[in-house]
């Protein structure tokens, strides 16, 4: 059945997969609504924006929420309520990716409350729908009357065996050495975020450019959709006071140079700079009479604009920074490890006025983080949490738990560090890294990467190589062609810049990146220059870190738990567990160790975890005794378990008894065992045969005894 007013456009990815975007069919009361399909994967994006802005609002109050319905993959949510609840960290991270690409393209004077919702309703196996979320959101905005300077789209770019792939599926991503989400308009790159397996700067730029080619096609499809749907005209709005050109010129002429002079002083103290800038602004406001007709909100806006332009120009003209540094100069760094004696690993990393205290805790398989989502399910053995308390910036505000910022910054650091961790088989621990930011003035997420790398080495984790991270900035003037690439940016420079990006990596290459671009027409050449300057900064920071610790400790801390993995045959799993778990419970109770048993493709895997070496060795010896296979010809210290008229049953290994026949006890002939053997007695025996059919063990004691000398006749 044909749906009235439904408009659909389709295009193909480079590998031939078809994507369709359709409007006019679902959720028609929203200002914009689009359904995106790729195979059996379906997302619905809706956008609603109020016609008027709330009084006193001078920013864009936009919320972006991406949610995956469990029914999309045929699952029922876990927990007591059995319904979708608050967004998972994965959904929050996807929402952030979409928000960061959309927000810069709204008019600066548009302040109406706006809500963007992207919902996953159907999922094809192995698809990764987060790569389609921004396409859906942008298409909904483009097919609406909401002012938006798009369209944009995002794609994931991977590389398998040297070949670039757009929107790889989960199987392909497992083999890929690149996992980046790239957002762009038809003309310009807007946002980049991802993790990489120590690749070069040139390879990263090539991947970004490859992604942009597919994005151009997706943006054109959205423009065609909006045209056919008759949504090319945008609504009129008036969310700000009428501009006052005369007041703007008056403030600029009077205060621009004062702002410039402060910026050019190169004051290293953040608080002192803020005080001097505030004195100028407050001085003007205080000078106005009580009955002034001048709009205070406009005046404050013009003062801030004059300050921003002055700071930018001061950097471009003096080639010096707000705090007096050269463009590529890194702030002073100091670090210390083993700072917290009770932690399994700890480090303090301080760069300028940014400081992270990071801890590493080692746990067992039981400590793994369970992931229960519509798309992603399983367990995480590496966990990283990032905390950003208010006091780190000298503010007072209630603690409300981690927000989207904390989740995003922590995820970036996690992606940077996980590339250098040993494989799960090489490292049996569950690892939790926690970064507590104690001071912040410029990229605490990169401080987390550096502190995390130091703390992992302090804990004795055999990482492949140390990782360092740096936050970069860009200030440019398209009229003059001047630009300045800034290494290790301050918080103030982040606010006024045209681009900020964070890059982490080892000596070998890049492990993670996050880039937000606020200026049109950033060339690949300029991006390469910025990445190369970032590499020099990373190398400097890593060299400073190496003065504290250059390689992982040879052993774990004395207070760190010990873990041993034991591979066993599948048929031996039951023997270790015992009837009703009796054996494994006895091992844990007696030794104090924690024993975790799981079945694998190869057989069985036992994880033995203990707080001291003595307990660990005792448990490991016990388990190895259970799973060991008796060998013919070997001598064993056995224990008599039962006595029969025809012989004794002797336990030579836990759970493994053999028959010591009465004829094999002594060289001399004996009629019964009375007075010769007792239950519980220890006896040394030799395994002389294993019955091929029954597996029964035949033991001998007499072969270990000297033969009696023959009596002379």
PADRENDREN-897823 format. One line per 2 residues: their letters; for each residue x, y, z of C-alpha. Coordinates in nm, 3 decimals. Each point is the difference from the previous one (the first is absolute). Example, Ala and Ser with C-alpha at 12.3 -4.5 7.8 and 13.67 -1.06 7.14 Angstrom:
BEGIN
AS	1.230 -0.450 0.780 | 0.137 0.344 -0.066
END
This chain:
BEGIN
XX	0.000 0.000 0.000 | 0.136 0.339 -0.100
XX	0.043 0.249 0.284 | -0.114 0.353 -0.087
XX	0.280 0.261 0.010 | 0.270 -0.261 0.077
XX	0.329 0.094 -0.163 | 0.294 -0.240 -0.026
XX	0.357 0.035 -0.125 | 0.261 -0.276 -0.028
XX	0.374 -0.019 -0.051 | 0.267 -0.268 0.022
XX	0.309 -0.044 0.211 | 0.324 -0.083 -0.187
XX	-0.053 -0.374 0.061 | -0.348 0.011 -0.154
XX	-0.217 0.003 0.314 | -0.306 0.218 -0.051
XX	-0.116 0.265 0.248 | -0.339 0.169 -0.024
XX	-0.128 0.312 0.174 | -0.377 0.055 0.008
XX	-0.220 0.278 0.138 | -0.375 0.057 0.016
XX	-0.084 -0.352 0.119 | 0.064 -0.018 0.376
XX	-0.025 0.252 0.288 | -0.147 0.276 -0.216
XX	-0.083 0.232 0.292 | 0.369 0.059 0.065
XX	0.158 0.297 -0.178 | 0.221 -0.246 -0.184
XX	-0.011 -0.379 -0.017 | 0.210 -0.241 -0.204
XX	0.031 -0.377 -0.017 | 0.343 -0.133 -0.101
XX	0.037 -0.358 -0.122 | 0.305 -0.210 -0.083
XX	-0.103 -0.360 -0.060 | -0.205 -0.102 0.304
XX	0.142 0.280 0.216 | -0.252 0.281 0.054
XX	0.039 0.327 0.192 | -0.264 0.266 0.056
XX	0.122 0.357 0.058 | -0.234 0.276 0.112
XX	0.066 0.366 0.076 | -0.222 0.258 0.168
XX	0.090 0.362 0.066 | -0.213 0.254 0.183
XX	-0.108 0.306 -0.194 | 0.114 0.240 0.272
XX	0.299 0.010 0.231 | -0.033 0.020 0.376
XX	0.065 0.342 0.147 | 0.362 0.060 0.096
XX	0.139 -0.295 -0.197 | 0.304 0.101 -0.207
XX	0.111 -0.345 -0.121 | -0.145 -0.296 -0.190
XX	-0.171 -0.233 0.254 | 0.017 -0.313 -0.215
XX	-0.013 -0.359 0.120 | 0.104 -0.295 -0.215
XX	-0.101 -0.351 0.111 | 0.084 -0.322 -0.180
XX	-0.177 -0.310 0.136 | 0.007 -0.363 -0.105
XX	-0.323 -0.195 0.051 | 0.067 -0.352 0.128
XX	-0.269 -0.134 -0.231 | 0.217 0.111 -0.293
XX	0.220 -0.303 0.060 | -0.264 -0.230 0.146
XX	0.105 0.048 0.362 | -0.179 0.076 0.325
XX	0.177 0.248 0.229 | 0.162 -0.135 0.315
XX	-0.065 0.128 0.352 | -0.317 0.009 0.205
XX	-0.205 0.241 -0.214 | 0.068 -0.175 -0.333
XX	-0.026 0.324 -0.196 | 0.237 0.250 -0.154
XX	0.131 0.240 0.264 | 0.253 0.279 0.000
XX	0.243 0.006 -0.290 | 0.296 -0.235 0.021
XX	0.352 0.139 -0.029 | 0.011 -0.126 -0.360
XX	-0.323 0.187 -0.083 | 0.133 0.313 0.173
XX	0.320 -0.017 -0.205 | -0.198 -0.034 -0.323
XX	-0.223 0.292 0.103 | 0.313 0.210 0.059
XX	0.136 -0.083 -0.344 | -0.321 0.121 -0.163
XX	-0.028 0.311 0.220 | 0.357 0.111 -0.073
XX	-0.059 -0.022 -0.375 | -0.340 0.177 0.000
XX	0.040 0.280 0.256 | 0.250 0.223 -0.186
XX	-0.236 0.022 -0.301 | -0.288 0.171 0.182
XX	-0.011 0.381 -0.028 | 0.179 0.167 0.293
XX	-0.314 0.205 0.075 | -0.237 -0.299 0.003
XX	-0.098 -0.077 0.361 | -0.323 -0.205 -0.020
XX	-0.005 -0.323 0.197 | 0.069 -0.283 -0.243
XX	-0.021 -0.376 0.046 | 0.156 -0.255 -0.234
XX	-0.089 -0.368 0.056 | 0.146 -0.294 -0.191
XX	-0.146 -0.343 0.078 | 0.116 -0.338 -0.125
XX	-0.304 -0.215 -0.076 | 0.152 -0.284 -0.202
XX	0.351 -0.142 -0.021 | 0.157 -0.229 -0.257
XX	0.254 -0.235 0.153 | 0.356 0.139 0.005
XX	-0.112 0.351 -0.104 | 0.130 0.298 0.202
XX	-0.288 0.250 -0.002 | 0.185 0.281 0.179
XX	0.161 0.087 -0.335 | -0.348 0.082 -0.139
XX	-0.124 0.210 0.294 | 0.130 0.339 -0.115
XX	-0.122 -0.062 -0.355 | -0.350 -0.059 0.138
XX	0.011 0.306 0.230 | 0.132 0.231 -0.272
XX	-0.257 -0.126 -0.251 | -0.281 0.072 0.250
XX	0.130 0.357 0.047 | 0.052 0.051 -0.373
XX	-0.354 -0.122 -0.073 | -0.143 0.252 0.250
XX	-0.039 0.378 0.018 | 0.245 0.029 0.290
XX	0.295 0.231 -0.081 | 0.300 -0.226 -0.059
XX	0.305 0.059 -0.220 | 0.033 -0.368 -0.089
XX	-0.036 -0.264 -0.109 | 0.276 -0.207 0.156
XX	0.061 -0.370 0.032 | 0.228 -0.232 0.191
XX	0.160 -0.324 -0.111 | 0.227 -0.250 0.166
XX	0.320 -0.074 -0.188 | 0.197 -0.319 0.054
XX	0.296 -0.165 -0.168 | 0.038 -0.375 -0.044
XX	0.312 -0.139 -0.166 | 0.087 0.348 -0.127
XX	-0.342 0.060 -0.161 | -0.222 0.286 0.122
XX	-0.363 -0.088 0.082 | -0.295 0.234 0.061
XX	-0.228 -0.111 0.286 | 0.167 -0.339 0.061
XX	-0.208 -0.258 0.182 | 0.100 -0.137 0.339
XX	0.188 -0.297 -0.147 | 0.204 0.225 -0.229
XX	0.067 0.243 0.284 | 0.161 -0.277 0.207
XX	0.268 -0.032 -0.270 | 0.032 0.374 -0.069
XX	0.294 0.214 0.113 | -0.213 0.318 -0.030
XX	-0.332 0.076 0.168 | -0.091 0.365 -0.060
XX	-0.327 0.187 -0.023 | 0.029 0.299 -0.237
XX	-0.266 0.273 -0.030 | -0.010 0.258 -0.279
XX	-0.210 0.223 -0.221 | 0.032 -0.022 -0.377
XX	0.289 0.246 0.020 | 0.168 -0.036 0.339
XX	0.107 -0.248 0.268 | -0.181 0.075 0.327
XX	0.099 -0.267 0.250 | 0.224 -0.305 0.031
XX	0.020 -0.253 0.283 | 0.140 -0.347 0.022
XX	0.266 -0.250 0.096 | 0.289 -0.122 -0.210
XX	0.259 -0.273 0.033 | 0.310 0.222 0.001
XX	-0.038 0.136 -0.353 | 0.178 0.301 -0.151
XX	-0.129 0.356 -0.036 | -0.005 -0.035 -0.380
XX	-0.212 -0.316 0.019 | -0.245 0.175 0.232
XX	-0.048 0.291 -0.242 | -0.047 -0.243 -0.289
XX	-0.273 -0.179 0.195 | -0.177 0.332 0.073
XX	0.008 0.101 -0.366 | -0.128 -0.343 -0.104
XX	-0.293 0.036 0.240 | -0.084 0.348 -0.132
XX	-0.062 -0.132 -0.351 | -0.285 -0.219 0.124
XX	-0.136 0.278 0.221 | -0.036 0.231 -0.301
XX	-0.233 -0.254 -0.164 | -0.209 -0.033 0.317
XX	-0.033 0.377 0.037 | -0.119 0.038 -0.359
XX	-0.268 -0.265 0.057 | -0.129 0.206 0.295
XX	-0.015 0.317 -0.211 | -0.196 -0.189 -0.267
XX	-0.236 -0.135 0.268 | -0.067 0.350 0.140
XX	-0.061 0.139 -0.348 | -0.252 -0.269 -0.092
XX	-0.170 0.037 0.340 | -0.029 0.378 -0.049
XX	0.209 0.078 0.310 | 0.256 0.240 -0.145
XX	-0.141 0.309 0.177 | 0.090 0.046 0.368
XX	-0.213 0.166 0.268 | 0.048 0.360 0.100
XX	0.101 0.072 0.358 | 0.117 0.279 0.226
XX	0.165 -0.131 0.315 | 0.228 0.291 0.078
XX	-0.031 0.373 0.044 | 0.042 0.215 -0.306
XX	0.374 0.063 -0.046 | 0.135 0.343 0.086
XX	0.277 0.072 -0.251 | 0.088 0.331 0.163
XX	0.043 -0.157 0.345 | 0.200 -0.287 -0.147
XX	0.241 0.244 -0.172 | 0.029 0.215 0.311
XX	0.093 -0.298 0.223 | 0.239 -0.144 -0.256
XX	0.181 0.330 -0.059 | 0.032 0.069 0.373
XX	0.093 -0.342 0.137 | 0.152 -0.213 -0.277
XX	0.352 0.134 0.057 | -0.029 -0.046 0.378
XX	-0.095 -0.363 -0.050 | 0.283 -0.039 -0.253
XX	0.259 0.142 0.239 | -0.099 -0.245 0.275
XX	0.009 -0.293 -0.242 | 0.342 0.107 -0.129
XX	0.149 0.015 0.352 | 0.028 -0.376 0.010
XX	-0.119 -0.043 0.359 | 0.048 -0.358 0.114
XX	-0.247 0.031 0.288 | -0.349 -0.094 -0.116
XX	-0.172 0.177 0.292 | 0.195 0.322 -0.058
XX	-0.093 0.008 -0.370 | -0.365 -0.058 0.086
XX	0.011 0.279 0.260 | 0.144 0.255 -0.244
XX	-0.249 -0.086 -0.274 | -0.288 0.017 0.250
XX	0.114 0.341 0.126 | -0.045 0.144 -0.349
XX	-0.345 -0.153 -0.047 | -0.124 0.078 0.350
XX	0.142 0.351 -0.024 | -0.209 0.075 -0.306
XX	-0.320 -0.145 0.148 | 0.055 0.185 0.329
XX	0.057 0.327 -0.185 | -0.350 -0.004 -0.147
XX	-0.265 0.206 0.185 | -0.284 -0.187 0.169
XX	-0.252 0.140 -0.250 | 0.209 -0.089 -0.304
XX	-0.185 -0.101 -0.315 | 0.293 -0.211 -0.116
XX	-0.078 -0.373 -0.010 | 0.225 -0.170 0.255
XX	-0.028 -0.335 -0.177 | 0.112 0.156 -0.330
XX	0.281 0.188 0.172 | 0.130 -0.319 0.167
XX	-0.021 -0.182 -0.333 | 0.197 0.272 -0.180
XX	0.262 0.010 0.276 | 0.050 -0.377 -0.027
XX	0.024 0.024 -0.379 | 0.264 0.275 0.027
XX	0.198 -0.209 0.250 | -0.014 -0.309 -0.221
XX	0.120 0.188 -0.307 | 0.278 0.170 0.199
XX	0.128 -0.328 0.143 | -0.005 -0.168 -0.341
XX	0.179 0.290 -0.169 | 0.256 0.024 0.279
XX	0.096 -0.362 -0.062 | 0.014 0.045 -0.378
XX	0.200 0.323 0.012 | 0.241 -0.065 0.288
XX	0.035 -0.379 -0.067 | -0.024 -0.034 0.377
XX	-0.266 -0.156 0.219 | -0.228 0.133 0.272
XX	0.235 -0.141 0.262 | 0.316 0.114 -0.179
XX	0.094 -0.333 -0.155 | 0.120 -0.055 -0.355
XX	-0.255 -0.155 -0.235 | 0.145 -0.351 0.031
XX	0.117 0.023 0.361 | -0.126 -0.253 0.256
XX	-0.066 0.111 0.355 | 0.228 -0.133 0.279
XX	-0.062 -0.366 0.083 | 0.062 -0.198 0.315
XX	-0.118 -0.346 0.093 | 0.032 -0.251 0.280
XX	-0.087 -0.370 0.026 | -0.080 -0.228 0.295
XX	-0.170 0.301 0.157 | -0.270 -0.200 0.179
XX	0.158 -0.290 0.193 | -0.317 -0.212 0.019
XX	-0.088 0.020 -0.370 | 0.123 -0.268 -0.240
XX	0.138 0.282 -0.216 | -0.021 0.379 0.020
XX	0.138 0.317 -0.159 | -0.028 0.376 0.018
XX	0.044 0.183 -0.330 | 0.011 0.381 -0.002
XX	0.032 0.216 -0.312 | -0.027 0.370 0.075
XX	-0.326 0.052 0.189 | -0.146 -0.339 -0.093
XX	0.047 -0.295 0.236 | -0.122 -0.360 0.011
XX	0.035 -0.247 0.286 | -0.056 -0.341 -0.158
XX	-0.026 -0.344 0.157 | 0.012 -0.353 -0.137
XX	-0.185 -0.287 0.170 | 0.040 -0.364 -0.101
XX	-0.286 -0.246 0.032 | -0.122 -0.342 -0.110
XX	-0.234 -0.110 -0.274 | -0.280 0.048 0.252
XX	0.077 0.374 -0.009 | -0.058 0.035 -0.375
XX	-0.255 0.261 -0.104 | -0.315 -0.154 -0.144
XX	-0.140 0.174 -0.308 | -0.369 -0.063 -0.073
XX	-0.109 0.201 -0.302 | -0.212 -0.039 -0.310
XX	0.308 0.003 -0.224 | 0.293 -0.073 0.230
XX	-0.002 -0.273 0.264 | 0.283 -0.171 0.181
XX	0.269 0.087 0.253 | 0.272 0.263 0.025
XX	0.331 -0.094 0.162 | 0.137 0.355 -0.027
XX	-0.195 0.280 0.170 | 0.094 0.369 0.020
XX	-0.192 0.259 0.201 | 0.061 0.375 -0.007
XX	-0.113 0.237 0.276 | -0.012 0.378 -0.032
XX	-0.089 0.160 0.336 | -0.090 0.368 0.016
XX	0.298 0.096 0.217 | 0.235 -0.086 -0.288
XX	-0.097 0.332 -0.160 | -0.052 0.190 0.325
XX	-0.379 -0.027 -0.014 | -0.266 -0.115 0.245
XX	-0.286 -0.211 -0.131 | -0.181 -0.315 0.114
XX	0.134 -0.340 -0.100 | -0.263 -0.168 -0.217
XX	0.194 -0.299 -0.124 | 0.175 -0.033 -0.335
XX	-0.156 0.198 -0.284 | 0.043 -0.025 -0.375
XX	0.328 0.193 0.018 | 0.149 -0.246 0.248
XX	-0.116 -0.296 -0.208 | 0.145 0.149 -0.319
XX	0.336 0.100 0.145 | 0.039 -0.336 0.173
XX	-0.080 -0.187 -0.320 | 0.264 0.192 -0.195
XX	0.265 -0.091 0.257 | -0.117 -0.363 0.005
XX	0.029 -0.027 -0.380 | 0.350 0.151 0.016
XX	0.128 -0.244 0.263 | -0.169 -0.324 -0.102
XX	0.211 -0.017 -0.317 | 0.317 -0.065 0.204
XX	-0.139 -0.254 0.247 | 0.099 -0.367 -0.018
XX	-0.253 -0.239 -0.153 | -0.249 -0.165 0.241
XX	0.194 -0.325 -0.028 | 0.322 0.179 0.096
XX	-0.159 0.185 0.291 | -0.260 -0.184 0.211
XX	-0.096 0.306 0.209 | -0.303 0.223 -0.024
XX	0.146 0.353 0.011 | -0.175 0.312 0.129
XX	0.165 0.339 -0.054 | -0.146 0.303 0.179
XX	0.110 0.357 -0.078 | -0.091 0.266 0.256
XX	0.062 0.347 -0.139 | 0.135 0.224 0.276
XX	0.074 0.307 -0.214 | -0.114 0.094 -0.347
XX	0.107 0.263 -0.248 | 0.023 -0.173 -0.334
XX	-0.061 -0.361 -0.096 | -0.045 -0.211 0.307
XX	-0.081 -0.295 -0.228 | 0.356 0.009 -0.136
XX	0.134 0.025 0.356 | -0.206 -0.314 0.072
XX	0.171 -0.182 -0.287 | 0.346 0.094 0.128
XX	-0.080 -0.077 0.363 | -0.169 -0.324 -0.102
XX	0.306 -0.112 -0.194 | 0.224 0.074 0.298
XX	-0.233 -0.175 0.246 | -0.022 -0.313 -0.218
XX	0.380 -0.020 -0.010 | 0.015 0.059 0.375
XX	-0.242 -0.291 0.046 | 0.228 -0.229 -0.200
XX	-0.241 -0.045 -0.289 | 0.215 -0.101 -0.301
XX	-0.127 0.267 -0.240 | 0.143 0.003 -0.354
XX	0.124 0.360 0.024 | -0.069 0.321 0.197
XX	-0.276 0.225 -0.135 | -0.009 0.380 0.019
XX	-0.269 0.243 -0.111 | -0.022 0.366 -0.092
XX	-0.276 0.253 -0.071 | 0.056 0.229 -0.298
XX	-0.170 0.318 -0.118 | -0.023 0.224 -0.303
XX	-0.058 0.373 -0.043 | -0.035 0.127 -0.357
XX	-0.095 0.315 -0.190 | -0.139 -0.071 -0.348
XX	0.034 0.365 -0.100 | 0.376 0.018 0.056
XX	0.078 -0.370 -0.037 | 0.177 -0.001 0.336
XX	-0.036 -0.298 0.227 | 0.154 -0.135 0.319
XX	0.007 -0.366 0.106 | 0.012 -0.024 0.377
XX	0.148 -0.292 0.195 | -0.136 -0.090 0.345
XX	-0.287 0.249 -0.002 | -0.143 0.180 0.300
XX	-0.369 -0.002 0.083 | -0.025 0.363 -0.119
XX	0.166 -0.091 -0.332 | -0.242 -0.287 -0.049
XX	-0.291 0.244 0.034 | 0.124 0.252 -0.259
XX	0.161 -0.239 -0.251 | -0.113 -0.123 -0.340
XX	0.093 -0.359 0.063 | 0.093 -0.215 0.294
XX	0.121 -0.351 -0.031 | 0.151 -0.257 0.229
XX	0.248 -0.261 -0.118 | 0.150 -0.288 0.197
XX	0.267 -0.243 -0.103 | 0.314 -0.199 0.061
XX	0.338 0.054 -0.160 | -0.124 -0.222 -0.282
XX	-0.328 0.175 -0.086 | -0.345 0.138 0.090
XX	-0.232 -0.198 0.229 | -0.299 0.239 0.031
XX	-0.121 0.339 -0.117 | -0.282 0.247 0.053
XX	-0.039 0.305 -0.223 | -0.260 0.280 -0.014
XX	0.036 0.253 -0.281 | -0.181 0.335 0.020
XX	0.136 0.163 -0.317 | -0.087 -0.065 -0.365
XX	0.249 -0.125 -0.252 | 0.270 -0.161 0.214
XX	0.245 -0.143 -0.252 | 0.167 -0.340 0.024
XX	0.336 0.176 -0.005 | -0.088 0.207 0.307
XX	-0.137 -0.309 0.173 | 0.326 -0.184 -0.068
XX	0.201 0.293 0.135 | -0.207 -0.002 0.318
XX	0.035 -0.378 0.040 | 0.378 0.016 -0.048
XX	0.024 0.277 0.259 | -0.211 -0.216 0.230
XX	0.240 -0.292 -0.052 | 0.292 0.216 0.111
XX	-0.199 0.100 0.308 | -0.090 -0.363 0.078
XX	0.365 -0.100 -0.028 | 0.102 0.277 0.241
XX	-0.266 -0.099 0.254 | 0.092 -0.368 -0.026
XX	0.367 0.084 0.059 | -0.097 0.193 0.314
XX	-0.207 -0.297 0.117 | 0.296 -0.235 -0.055
XX	0.198 0.193 0.261 | -0.245 -0.141 0.256
XX	-0.040 -0.350 -0.146 | 0.095 -0.118 -0.347
XX	-0.123 -0.360 0.002 | -0.235 -0.219 0.206
XX	0.122 -0.137 0.332 | 0.135 -0.353 -0.032
XX	-0.251 -0.127 0.255 | -0.329 0.103 0.154
XX	-0.011 0.184 0.333 | 0.027 -0.214 0.316
XX	-0.361 0.090 0.086 | -0.127 -0.081 -0.348
XX	-0.203 -0.318 -0.046 | 0.153 -0.286 -0.192
XX	-0.169 -0.179 -0.288 | 0.082 -0.320 -0.183
XX	-0.187 -0.142 -0.299 | -0.012 -0.379 -0.042
XX	-0.118 -0.163 -0.324 | -0.165 -0.342 0.049
XX	-0.177 -0.259 -0.211 | -0.375 0.041 -0.023
XX	-0.065 -0.335 0.165 | 0.195 0.114 0.310
XX	-0.227 0.299 0.073 | -0.243 -0.215 0.198
XX	0.281 -0.149 0.208 | 0.118 0.346 0.111
XX	-0.353 0.117 0.076 | -0.102 -0.320 0.175
XX	-0.355 -0.118 0.076 | -0.208 0.308 0.082
XX	0.314 0.213 -0.005 | 0.143 -0.185 0.299
XX	0.359 -0.021 -0.126 | 0.045 0.359 -0.115
XX	-0.166 0.130 0.316 | 0.240 -0.206 0.211
XX	0.298 0.138 -0.193 | -0.115 0.358 0.057
XX	-0.084 -0.053 0.367 | 0.329 -0.174 0.080
XX	0.239 0.222 -0.198 | -0.180 0.336 0.008
XX	0.041 0.031 -0.377 | -0.280 0.085 -0.245
XX	-0.047 -0.259 -0.276 | -0.198 0.085 -0.314
XX	-0.068 -0.277 -0.252 | -0.131 0.055 -0.353
XX	-0.046 -0.214 -0.307 | 0.180 0.117 -0.315
XX	0.021 -0.115 -0.359 | 0.326 -0.180 0.077
XX	-0.122 -0.163 0.321 | 0.001 0.150 0.347
XX	0.165 0.305 0.153 | 0.059 0.047 0.372
XX	0.080 0.342 0.145 | 0.162 -0.025 0.345
XX	0.013 0.330 0.190 | 0.160 0.053 0.343
XX	0.122 0.288 0.213 | 0.330 -0.173 0.081
XX	0.236 -0.243 -0.169 | -0.039 -0.275 0.262
XX	-0.376 -0.027 -0.051 | 0.044 0.014 -0.378
XX	0.263 -0.277 -0.006 | -0.208 -0.223 0.226
XX	-0.312 0.037 -0.217 | 0.192 -0.048 -0.326
XX	0.170 -0.315 0.131 | -0.337 -0.137 0.110
XX	-0.161 0.063 -0.337 | 0.294 -0.136 -0.196
XX	-0.019 -0.312 0.211 | -0.364 -0.045 -0.098
XX	0.050 0.055 -0.372 | 0.335 -0.178 -0.030
XX	-0.004 -0.324 -0.198 | 0.157 -0.308 0.159
XX	0.298 -0.134 -0.197 | 0.113 -0.365 -0.006
XX	0.341 -0.036 0.160 | -0.037 0.302 0.229
XX	0.041 -0.034 0.376 | -0.262 0.165 0.222
XX	-0.044 0.073 0.369 | -0.343 -0.151 0.056
XX	-0.248 -0.026 0.283 | -0.187 -0.320 0.082
XX	-0.370 0.068 -0.044 | -0.154 -0.347 0.036
XX	0.108 -0.355 0.080 | -0.150 -0.312 -0.156
XX	0.092 -0.370 0.038 | 0.171 0.012 -0.342
XX	0.194 0.326 0.051 | -0.014 0.371 0.080
XX	-0.129 0.300 -0.193 | 0.258 0.277 0.009
XX	-0.065 0.363 -0.104 | 0.303 0.117 -0.200
XX	-0.159 0.329 -0.111 | -0.307 0.190 0.119
XX	-0.296 -0.207 -0.117 | 0.218 -0.270 -0.164
XX	0.021 -0.338 0.173 | 0.186 -0.310 -0.116
XX	-0.006 -0.359 0.115 | 0.304 -0.120 0.192
XX	-0.060 -0.375 -0.030 | 0.099 -0.217 0.294
XX	0.259 -0.167 -0.222 | 0.166 0.338 -0.073
XX	0.049 0.110 0.361 | 0.300 -0.207 0.096
XX	0.229 -0.253 -0.166 | -0.099 -0.251 0.261
XX	-0.336 -0.164 -0.033 | -0.261 0.136 0.242
XX	-0.351 -0.128 0.069 | -0.158 0.321 0.132
XX	0.086 0.365 0.069 | -0.057 -0.001 0.371
XX	0.291 0.175 0.166 | 0.155 0.088 -0.335
XX	-0.206 0.298 -0.125 | -0.253 0.228 0.169
XX	-0.249 0.249 -0.136 | 0.156 0.347 -0.016
XX	0.352 -0.135 -0.010 | 0.241 0.158 -0.248
XX	0.162 -0.246 -0.237 | 0.237 0.044 -0.293
XX	-0.121 -0.185 -0.310 | 0.078 -0.030 -0.367
XX	-0.259 0.008 -0.279 | 0.066 -0.315 -0.201
XX	-0.302 -0.010 -0.233 | -0.316 0.182 -0.114
XX	-0.277 -0.220 -0.138 | -0.071 0.126 -0.352
XX	-0.368 -0.092 0.018 | -0.096 0.101 0.351
XX	0.275 0.252 0.083 | 0.059 -0.175 0.334
XX	0.341 0.050 0.157 | 0.225 -0.288 0.115
XX	0.253 0.085 0.267 | 0.298 -0.178 0.148
XX	0.194 0.051 0.320 | 0.229 -0.300 -0.020
XX	0.178 0.122 -0.315 | 0.134 0.284 0.215
XX	0.128 -0.234 0.269 | 0.333 -0.187 -0.019
XX	-0.037 -0.363 -0.091 | 0.078 -0.239 0.287
XX	0.318 -0.200 -0.037 | -0.048 -0.371 -0.076
XX	0.089 -0.232 0.287 | 0.287 -0.241 -0.066
X	-0.092 -0.366 0.018
END
